[in-house]
Amino acid sequence: MRPAAPGHSAPDPATGIHQLERYLAAHAEAQRALRAAESFADRMPQLSSTERRHLVRLYAREHILTSERLCAELAWQRRAHQARDVLRRRCVVVATLVSTACCGFALFALQTLTTR
């Protein structure tokens, strides 16, 4: 492996792997869309070859757009769920700190009252 050029950091392997996974997933989804489009067009033998190609192209594109919308919605839901979890954890920490402070204050007050 070559060292990074001066002023440039070495590429992160995890980033490269993530990009490759995204490319492979997109390619697999495109192949699934094309197979679904071909299967749909096969049910319409009356189409000319030009009409069939056009239908396959439109169907595959719509299939991919639907998949992208679904993935975006799922990603949004995941981020919202993570944000709720963070908020919940913060509330538990604050509640614990407040109850600890109240207990400490109560013990201090009790000790002060009993020593007089």
C-alpha positions as CSV (number, residue, x, y, z in Angstrom):
1,M,0.0,0.0,0.0
2,R,1.4,3.4,-0.9
3,P,1.7,6.1,1.7
4,A,-0.7,9.0,1.5
5,A,0.5,12.1,-0.4
6,P,1.6,15.0,1.8
7,G,-1.4,16.9,3.0
8,H,-3.8,14.0,2.3
9,S,-4.9,11.5,4.7
10,A,-5.1,7.8,3.8
11,P,-8.5,6.6,2.7
12,D,-10.6,4.9,5.5
13,P,-11.1,1.2,4.6
14,A,-14.5,1.3,6.3
15,T,-15.7,4.1,4.0
16,G,-14.5,2.1,1.0
17,I,-16.3,-1.0,2.1
18,H,-19.4,0.9,2.8
19,Q,-19.3,2.5,-0.7
20,L,-18.8,-1.0,-2.2
21,E,-21.7,-2.4,-0.2
22,R,-24.0,0.5,-1.4
23,Y,-22.9,-0.1,-5.0
24,L,-23.5,-3.8,-4.8
25,A,-26.9,-3.3,-3.1
26,A,-27.9,-0.7,-5.8
27,H,-26.8,-3.1,-8.6
28,A,-28.7,-6.0,-7.1
29,E,-31.8,-3.8,-6.7
30,A,-31.5,-2.7,-10.4
31,Q,-31.3,-6.3,-11.4
32,R,-34.4,-7.2,-9.3
33,A,-36.3,-4.3,-10.9
34,L,-35.3,-5.3,-14.4
35,R,-36.4,-8.9,-13.7
36,A,-39.7,-7.7,-12.4
37,A,-40.2,-5.4,-15.4
38,E,-39.4,-8.2,-17.8
39,S,-41.8,-10.6,-16.0
40,F,-44.5,-7.9,-16.2
41,A,-43.9,-7.3,-19.9
42,D,-43.9,-11.0,-20.6
43,R,-47.6,-11.0,-19.6
44,M,-48.3,-8.7,-22.6
45,P,-47.4,-10.5,-25.8
46,Q,-49.4,-7.9,-27.8
47,L,-46.7,-5.2,-27.3
48,S,-44.3,-4.4,-30.1
49,S,-40.6,-4.7,-29.3
50,T,-40.3,-0.9,-29.0
51,E,-43.3,-0.7,-26.6
52,R,-42.0,-3.6,-24.6
53,R,-38.5,-2.0,-24.2
54,H,-40.3,1.3,-23.2
55,L,-42.5,-0.5,-20.7
56,V,-39.6,-2.4,-19.2
57,R,-37.6,0.8,-18.8
58,L,-40.4,2.7,-17.2
59,Y,-41.4,-0.2,-14.9
60,A,-37.9,-0.8,-13.7
61,R,-37.3,2.9,-13.1
62,E,-40.5,3.2,-11.1
63,H,-39.6,0.0,-9.1
64,I,-36.2,1.6,-8.2
65,L,-37.8,4.9,-7.2
66,T,-40.2,3.1,-5.0
67,S,-37.4,1.2,-3.4
68,E,-35.4,4.4,-2.8
69,R,-38.5,6.0,-1.2
70,L,-39.0,3.0,1.0
71,C,-35.3,3.0,2.1
72,A,-35.4,6.8,2.8
73,E,-38.5,6.3,4.9
74,L,-36.9,3.5,6.8
75,A,-33.8,5.5,7.4
76,W,-35.9,8.4,8.7
77,Q,-37.7,6.1,11.1
78,R,-34.5,4.7,12.3
79,R,-33.0,8.1,13.0
80,A,-36.2,9.2,14.8
81,H,-36.1,6.0,16.9
82,Q,-32.5,6.7,17.8
83,A,-33.3,10.3,18.7
84,R,-36.1,9.1,21.0
85,D,-33.7,6.6,22.6
86,V,-31.1,9.4,23.2
87,L,-33.8,11.6,24.8
88,R,-35.1,8.7,26.9
89,R,-31.5,8.0,28.2
90,R,-31.0,11.7,29.0
91,C,-34.3,11.8,30.9
92,V,-33.3,8.8,32.9
93,V,-29.9,10.4,33.8
94,V,-31.6,13.7,34.8
95,A,-34.2,11.8,36.9
96,T,-31.4,9.8,38.6
97,L,-29.4,12.9,39.3
98,V,-32.5,14.8,40.7
99,S,-33.5,11.9,42.9
100,T,-30.0,11.4,44.2
101,A,-29.8,15.1,45.0
102,C,-33.1,15.0,46.8
103,C,-32.1,12.0,48.8
104,G,-28.8,13.6,49.7
105,F,-30.6,16.8,50.7
106,A,-33.1,14.8,52.8
107,L,-30.3,12.9,54.5
108,F,-28.4,16.1,55.2
109,A,-31.5,17.8,56.6
110,L,-32.3,14.7,58.7
111,Q,-28.7,14.6,60.1
112,T,-28.8,18.4,60.8
113,L,-32.2,18.1,62.7
114,T,-31.1,15.1,64.7
115,T,-27.7,16.6,65.8
116,R,-29.3,19.7,67.3
